[in-house]
Amino acid sequence: MSKESYGICCCFLRSYKFGAAKAPQEIKELFKLYSENGVMSVDHLQRFMKEVQGEGEVTIDDVEAVIMEEIGKHRHLHPLRRKNLNIEAFFQYLISDINSPLPSPSQVHQDMAAPLSHYFIYTGHNSYLTGNQLSSNCSDVPIKDALLRGVRVIELDMWPNSTKDNVHVLHGGTLTKPVELLTCLKSIKEHAFVTSEYPVILTLEDHLSPDLQAVVAKMVTEIFGDLLFTSKSESYPEFPSPELLKKRIIISTKPPKEYLESKGVKVVPNHNPKGSNLLEENGWGTEVDIKATFEELYKKCDPEDAESLDEDISEDEDDNLKQKVDPEYKNLIAIRARKRKGGVKDWFHDDPTTATRISLREQNLENAVIRHGADVIRFTRRNLLRIFPKGSRVDSSNYNPLIGWMHGAQLIAFNMQGHGRPLWLMQGLFRANGGCGYVKKPDFLLQDGLDNEVFDPKKELPVKQTLKIKIFMGEGWHLDFKHTHFDQYSPPDFYVKVGIAGVPADSLMRKTKIIEDDWIPTWNEEFEFSLTVPELALLRIEVHEYDMSEKDDFGGQTCLPVSELRSGIRAVPLHDRKGDKYKSVKLLARFEFV
């Protein structure tokens, strides 16, 4: 056992004893129940994994592999170095990375042969920005990072360069510093299928003349070659499947008709030079409260608003400025986006002969679902719906993705360079299905129920499943943080917030007691969550470090799809604000479905 010292004034030090993590009492009792004479054999561990962990298909070979891996890491904990575990080795197995709360090894397991419209798709917004929306650099680096995280939809805004002889990527009308389109396309080709072999969709915002469209067509064709998916038909009744489109790159944009040559770029002054730091000042991001969101929408939105929402300026250009379109460029567009016309009811008109894509700002979707929620869901069974952030999110923050998911929207476009709770939910959903970037939508979003009812996320439904969670303990902060990171004068005071993000009836957050002055806190607290729609439920876990005088410090977070959560005692790895997994920080928790 070692000691840590903290200064309490210029002349005095306070010392705290610090030891290794030890098995909680319940783990000791389970070990005693599933062992003999202080030793857990292969047969004992197999019985434990079947009866407690719910791994009914586990074989003796699987168990031996687990034990041999643990022996390799902790030989000093094993009696006679045989294929047996003592209590210390058993505990180390439980809190190791191989005892994941999600299926391990991670692999695609859902049906991937349905049309694209049947999947939630991991979608980026302004994928080339390194920071805020007004003045940050444009680069291929965030595109690479997004693809390596499993993002499948990359957005590029294409503008003429200063001499109008080449194409830059930048956020138009701002002070963002451009990057060449060529650089972005090469990076996409190099990293598109490193993490996932399922298709990458490029959503292009086109501000180019026909001659520059021709330059883009040549560039895209030469760089992507056989990876590029093109369609001989300008329309089809339904989209191809992710399985059919494996390792293909798909171009999606509106059929190019307008070119605003007479309209110059209007630079938006940066009234908030600290915009890129807003999220850093609030490490948690906005609290995601779906109940409050719906209540607020009904308070602020006049029913008539949903019938007369404005067109989005960036998506809909002046029909009077039409020129010829480069045919080669037009032929590259495999997923054509439809221009919105008329009122909300017209937006979600479903033409059975043509599958299409439309885009809405986040607030337009929020208003539309109040009176037209069923129309939105029916539309998204065959067509793609893309939602993107409102223009005021200059700090690259994000919005609540649950509203879109609950209504079948596949393309919830997020600023991946930011962080905060909405992005953690996005990362959580796409940990499902092997992290391939495509998650099959629940059947109730794809077909009518009894009496031709369409799913209503606000409707009170019977409880389908109850999730019981026991938070035992946590460890690893002392390895990943300096000993004065949380508090200059003592060890940290950790507590855990745990809960569900989902339909309004299921959304709830609870928290443990605070454990003072302990790098390896033990809570032993149990929580129960009733789930009416577990198919859309995400388990949220956050660790806070209590600070009496200031805001509580960030201690880690994770978000997990309930539909893939494994029962039993599991080691839950925690992630930093951006979603990168800490090397050592994790919780030990037990999950039970009743």
ROLO-218799 format. One record per residue (C-alpha): residue in one letter; x, y, z. Coordinates in steps of 0.05 Angstrom, whole numbers, padded with zeros to 5 digits, always signed. Example, Ala and Ser with C-alpha at 12.3 -4.5 7.8 and 13.67 -1.06 7.14 Angstrom:
<gutis>
A+00246-00090+00156
S+00273-00021+00143
</gutis>
This chain:
<gutis>
M+00000+00000+00000
S+00028+00068-00020
K+00014+00139+00002
E-00003+00203-00035
S+00011+00272-00007
Y-00030+00336-00018
G-00010+00405+00003
I-00060+00442+00048
C-00017+00504+00057
C+00054+00525+00044
C+00082+00486+00103
F+00038+00425+00112
L+00023+00362+00074
R-00035+00314+00082
S-00022+00240+00066
Y-00073+00188+00042
K-00062+00113+00039
F-00073+00084-00030
G-00080+00010-00047
A-00100-00034-00106
A-00172-00047-00124
K-00203-00106-00086
A-00263-00148-00102
P-00329-00123-00072
Q-00364-00169-00022
E-00416-00193-00072
I-00360-00215-00119
K-00326-00253-00062
E-00391-00289-00047
L-00401-00308-00119
F-00330-00334-00123
K-00342-00377-00062
L-00407-00404-00093
Y-00373-00421-00159
S-00306-00448-00134
E-00278-00502-00090
N-00224-00495-00037
G-00208-00425-00061
V-00197-00446-00133
M-00242-00435-00194
S-00231-00487-00248
V-00250-00485-00321
D-00315-00521-00305
H-00331-00474-00248
L-00320-00413-00291
Q-00362-00442-00348
R-00420-00452-00299
F-00411-00380-00273
M-00411-00352-00344
K-00475-00390-00362
E-00514-00378-00298
V-00492-00308-00277
Q-00467-00278-00342
G-00523-00307-00385
E-00473-00335-00436
G-00510-00399-00450
E-00469-00417-00512
V-00401-00411-00479
T-00357-00472-00491
I-00300-00502-00452
D-00252-00477-00505
D-00279-00406-00496
V-00269-00411-00420
E-00199-00438-00427
A-00182-00380-00473
V-00207-00331-00420
I-00166-00364-00366
M-00103-00368-00407
E-00108-00294-00425
E-00115-00276-00352
I-00057-00321-00333
G-00015-00286-00386
K-00030-00218-00354
H-00029-00238-00281
R+00014-00300-00272
H+00030-00281-00200
L-00044-00287-00182
H-00052-00359-00204
P-00040-00421-00160
L+00014-00463-00192
R+00002-00426-00258
R-00050-00479-00277
K-00116-00468-00313
N-00148-00443-00249
L-00166-00376-00218
N-00162-00352-00147
I-00205-00295-00121
E-00156-00241-00143
A-00150-00269-00214
F-00225-00278-00218
F-00236-00206-00199
Q-00184-00183-00250
Y-00221-00222-00303
L-00287-00189-00285
I-00258-00119-00290
S-00218-00132-00353
D-00233-00109-00424
I-00251-00180-00446
N-00312-00177-00400
S-00347-00124-00442
P-00420-00101-00431
L-00430-00106-00507
P-00421-00167-00551
S-00349-00189-00556
P-00317-00195-00605
S-00354-00137-00637
Q-00385-00157-00703
V-00441-00140-00751
H-00501-00184-00734
Q-00562-00148-00762
D-00595-00161-00829
M-00558-00115-00878
A-00599-00134-00940
A-00656-00084-00930
P-00659-00017-00967
L-00616+00040-00939
S-00679+00075-00913
H-00688+00019-00862
Y-00625+00039-00823
F-00601+00094-00778
I-00536+00117-00811
Y-00478+00151-00774
T-00478+00220-00805
G-00430+00279-00801
H-00444+00354-00812
N-00393+00401-00842
S-00344+00343-00835
Y-00284+00384-00856
L-00285+00434-00798
T-00233+00429-00743
G-00271+00473-00694
N-00325+00526-00693
Q-00370+00542-00753
L-00345+00613-00764
S-00269+00617-00762
S-00237+00548-00754
N-00193+00515-00805
C-00220+00467-00857
S-00180+00403-00863
D-00182+00330-00883
V-00161+00310-00812
P-00231+00313-00781
I-00257+00274-00842
K-00206+00220-00828
D-00222+00219-00754
A-00297+00213-00768
L-00288+00155-00816
L-00243+00118-00767
R-00298+00126-00714
G-00347+00092-00761
V-00382+00153-00790
R-00412+00135-00857
V-00438+00202-00883
I-00389+00257-00898
E-00411+00327-00918
L-00369+00373-00963
D-00387+00444-00981
M-00356+00460-01049
W-00339+00531-01071
P-00296+00561-01126
N-00226+00582-01105
S-00206+00655-01110
T-00185+00648-01183
K-00247+00606-01200
D-00205+00552-01233
N-00207+00500-01178
V-00252+00476-01121
H-00244+00490-01047
V-00282+00461-00988
L-00303+00511-00935
H-00363+00536-00896
G-00390+00590-00943
G-00403+00660-00917
T-00355+00652-00859
L-00281+00663-00843
T-00264+00589-00844
K-00198+00575-00879
P-00208+00529-00939
V-00179+00461-00957
E-00173+00434-01028
L-00228+00386-01050
L-00174+00341-01078
T-00143+00333-01009
C-00210+00314-00978
L-00227+00263-01032
K-00159+00229-01026
S-00168+00224-00950
I-00238+00195-00959
K-00212+00141-01006
E-00155+00123-00959
H-00198+00117-00896
A-00268+00101-00920
F-00268+00027-00905
V-00215+00019-00850
T-00267+00014-00794
S-00328-00009-00833
E-00337-00041-00902
Y-00407-00012-00909
P-00420+00045-00957
V-00397+00117-00948
I-00445+00171-00971
L-00417+00239-00992
T-00469+00294-00984
L-00446+00352-01027
E-00468+00423-01020
D-00454+00451-01089
H-00439+00524-01103
L-00403+00513-01169
S-00409+00535-01241
P-00418+00481-01295
D-00345+00484-01314
L-00324+00471-01242
Q-00376+00416-01236
A-00339+00383-01294
V-00274+00390-01255
V-00307+00356-01195
A-00334+00300-01239
K-00265+00285-01268
M-00233+00289-01199
V-00283+00243-01165
T-00282+00192-01221
E-00206+00188-01224
I-00196+00184-01148
F-00252+00136-01130
G-00252+00093-01193
D-00289+00028-01182
L-00306+00048-01111
L-00357+00098-01138
F-00429+00075-01142
T-00469+00104-01199
S-00539+00089-01222
K-00562+00085-01295
S-00631+00106-01273
E-00647+00175-01245
S-00698+00144-01198
Y-00715+00077-01166
P-00773+00055-01122
E-00727+00038-01064
F-00655+00047-01046
P-00604-00010-01052
S-00582-00045-00988
P-00518-00034-00948
E-00499-00105-00964
L-00503-00092-01039
L-00464-00027-01031
K-00407-00055-00990
K-00342-00017-01002
R-00376+00033-01047
I-00376+00109-01044
I-00443+00143-01061
I-00453+00215-01081
S-00516+00249-01055
T-00539+00320-01069
K-00595+00358-01102
P-00596+00351-01178
P-00555+00413-01196
K-00598+00466-01230
E-00578+00532-01200
Y-00514+00570-01199
L-00511+00635-01159
E-00456+00669-01199
S-00487+00737-01186
K-00487+00728-01111
G-00420+00737-01077
V-00399+00703-01014
K-00421+00743-00953
V-00371+00737-00897
V-00403+00732-00829
P-00363+00769-00777
N-00343+00729-00716
H-00381+00763-00660
N-00359+00709-00612
P-00285+00695-00620
K-00289+00646-00563
G-00343+00605-00598
S-00297+00545-00605
N-00286+00544-00529
L-00359+00544-00507
L-00361+00469-00503
E-00295+00467-00466
E-00324+00511-00413
N-00381+00462-00402
G-00350+00393-00407
W-00417+00358-00402
G-00456+00394-00456
T-00531+00407-00454
E-00571+00358-00413
V-00612+00312-00459
D-00683+00312-00432
I-00733+00286-00483
K-00793+00297-00437
A-00776+00370-00428
T-00762+00377-00502
F-00832+00354-00522
E-00865+00396-00468
E-00827+00457-00491
L-00845+00445-00564
Y-00919+00442-00549
K-00915+00506-00508
K-00878+00548-00559
C-00905+00522-00625
D-00971+00548-00652
P-01004+00491-00691
E-01004+00536-00752
D-00928+00540-00750
A-00922+00468-00773
E-00958+00487-00838
S-00915+00546-00858
L-00843+00534-00839
D-00793+00573-00880
E-00750+00541-00933
D-00677+00535-00915
I-00637+00587-00952
S-00574+00544-00958
E-00613+00487-00989
D-00660+00524-01036
E-00631+00572-01086
D-00660+00622-01137
D-00696+00585-01193
N-00685+00645-01239
L-00610+00634-01244
K-00608+00569-01283
Q-00552+00547-01328
K-00533+00482-01362
V-00509+00428-01316
D-00447+00387-01332
P-00476+00318-01352
E-00417+00278-01323
Y-00427+00312-01256
K-00502+00299-01257
N-00490+00226-01272
L-00449+00218-01209
I-00508+00232-01164
A-00536+00165-01141
I-00580+00191-01084
R-00617+00253-01107
A-00642+00301-01056
R-00710+00333-01068
K-00723+00407-01061
R-00777+00422-01010
K-00839+00457-01038
G-00905+00476-01007
G-00923+00461-00934
V-00902+00406-00887
K-00953+00357-00914
D-00922+00365-00983
W-00852+00355-00957
F-00869+00285-00933
H-00908+00264-00994
D-00885+00193-01011
D-00881+00179-01086
P-00881+00102-01092
T-00843+00105-01157
T-00783+00145-01132
A-00743+00140-01067
T-00713+00207-01050
R-00678+00248-00995
I-00699+00313-00962
S-00663+00355-00911
L-00691+00395-00852
R-00661+00439-00799
E-00668+00412-00729
Q-00722+00463-00709
N-00762+00448-00772
L-00764+00374-00753
E-00784+00391-00682
N-00842+00433-00706
A-00862+00383-00761
V-00869+00323-00714
I-00920+00359-00670
R-00976+00352-00722
H-00945+00308-00775
G-00906+00255-00735
A-00941+00197-00769
D-00927+00228-00838
V-00853+00234-00821
I-00849+00161-00800
R-00886+00136-00861
F-00841+00179-00906
T-00777+00150-00875
R-00797+00078-00890
R-00775+00087-00963
N-00742+00155-00965
L-00682+00185-00930
L-00691+00244-00882
R-00630+00285-00864
I-00632+00331-00803
F-00578+00384-00794
P-00561+00434-00739
K-00590+00504-00737
G-00545+00561-00759
S-00537+00590-00689
R-00495+00531-00667
V-00431+00568-00683
D-00393+00531-00629
S-00405+00465-00666
S-00451+00440-00611
N-00506+00389-00627
Y-00579+00378-00615
N-00622+00321-00587
P-00618+00263-00637
L-00675+00224-00604
I-00730+00265-00636
G-00705+00246-00705
W-00693+00173-00688
M-00762+00165-00656
H-00792+00188-00722
G-00749+00145-00767
A-00699+00198-00792
Q-00637+00161-00816
L-00587+00218-00825
I-00580+00258-00761
A-00522+00302-00782
F-00476+00319-00724
N-00414+00362-00714
M-00365+00307-00698
Q-00309+00356-00678
G-00348+00377-00616
H-00368+00338-00554
G-00422+00336-00502
R-00483+00294-00484
P-00519+00295-00552
L-00455+00270-00586
W-00447+00216-00532
L-00516+00191-00550
M-00497+00189-00623
Q-00434+00150-00606
G-00475+00104-00561
L-00526+00085-00614
F-00472+00069-00665
R-00435+00023-00618
A-00490-00026-00638
N-00484-00075-00696
G-00409-00081-00690
G-00397-00006-00697
C-00406-00011-00773
G-00444+00056-00778
Y-00511+00025-00797
V-00563+00005-00745
K-00628-00028-00767
K-00689+00011-00747
P-00740-00025-00703
D-00797-00059-00740
F-00849-00011-00710
L-00817+00046-00749
L-00820+00006-00814
Q-00892-00018-00814
D-00960-00002-00785
G-00984-00036-00722
L-01052-00063-00706
D-01110-00023-00734
N-01060+00012-00781
E-01031+00051-00723
V-00966+00088-00733
F-00916+00089-00676
D-00926+00149-00630
P-00866+00161-00584
K-00908+00204-00537
K-00960+00150-00525
E-00957+00114-00458
L-00944+00040-00472
P-00940-00020-00425
V-00872-00037-00395
K-00838-00087-00441
Q-00774-00097-00401
T-00742-00076-00335
L-00668-00064-00330
K-00635-00070-00262
I-00565-00040-00254
K-00519-00046-00195
I-00458-00001-00194
F-00405-00036-00153
M-00342+00006-00159
G-00295+00043-00205
E-00220+00044-00217
G-00165+00071-00262
W-00168+00146-00251
H-00103+00145-00213
L-00070+00115-00274
D-00099+00162-00326
F-00098+00228-00287
K-00048+00266-00245
H-00062+00259-00171
T-00081+00333-00166
H-00124+00335-00228
F-00191+00335-00191
D-00171+00366-00125
Q-00107+00402-00104
Y-00115+00382-00031
S-00145+00312-00029
P-00165+00251-00070
P-00228+00258-00113
D-00300+00252-00089
F-00334+00211-00143
Y-00408+00197-00156
V-00443+00164-00215
K-00503+00187-00255
V-00538+00130-00290
G-00602+00129-00331
I-00639+00119-00396
A-00646+00163-00458
G-00704+00141-00501
V-00778+00156-00511
P-00806+00205-00460
A-00836+00151-00416
D-00769+00115-00409
S-00722+00175-00400
L-00696+00181-00329
M-00630+00196-00293
R-00610+00174-00223
K-00546+00182-00183
T-00506+00147-00129
K-00481+00176-00064
I-00415+00213-00063
I-00354+00173-00041
E-00304+00221-00010
D-00228+00221-00017
D-00222+00155-00055
W-00189+00140-00122
I-00222+00071-00122
P-00293+00087-00100
T-00343+00032-00080
W-00417+00049-00084
N-00455-00017-00085
E-00519+00018-00106
E-00575-00012-00148
F-00623+00022-00195
E-00684-00002-00234
F-00710+00026-00300
S-00776+00007-00332
L-00773+00007-00408
T-00833+00013-00453
V-00792+00018-00517
P-00725-00016-00503
E-00709-00018-00577
L-00695+00058-00576
A-00666+00061-00506
L-00594+00081-00492
L-00560+00070-00425
R-00525+00134-00401
I-00469+00132-00350
E-00429+00192-00326
V-00379+00197-00269
H-00375+00265-00235
E-00325+00290-00184
Y-00361+00332-00133
D-00335+00402-00122
M-00368+00442-00066
S-00345+00510-00091
E-00346+00502-00167
K-00378+00460-00221
D-00369+00386-00213
D-00310+00358-00252
F-00315+00310-00310
G-00295+00239-00291
G-00315+00199-00352
Q-00377+00177-00391
T-00405+00123-00436
C-00470+00109-00472
L-00492+00039-00491
P-00549+00012-00533
V-00596-00026-00486
S-00615-00074-00542
E-00544-00102-00543
L-00528-00098-00468
R-00503-00164-00441
S-00530-00186-00374
G-00484-00205-00316
I-00426-00171-00281
R-00389-00129-00332
A-00329-00082-00337
V-00355-00017-00366
P-00300+00025-00399
L-00308+00100-00394
H-00292+00152-00446
D-00268+00223-00446
R-00309+00283-00470
K-00295+00269-00544
G-00313+00196-00538
D-00242+00167-00536
K-00237+00108-00488
Y-00192+00119-00428
K-00136+00070-00422
S-00153+00048-00351
V-00217+00081-00324
K-00276+00034-00317
L-00334+00015-00273
L-00355-00054-00249
A-00430-00062-00255
R-00483-00116-00258
F-00539-00115-00310
E-00603-00156-00304
F-00665-00158-00348
V-00730-00178-00315
</gutis>
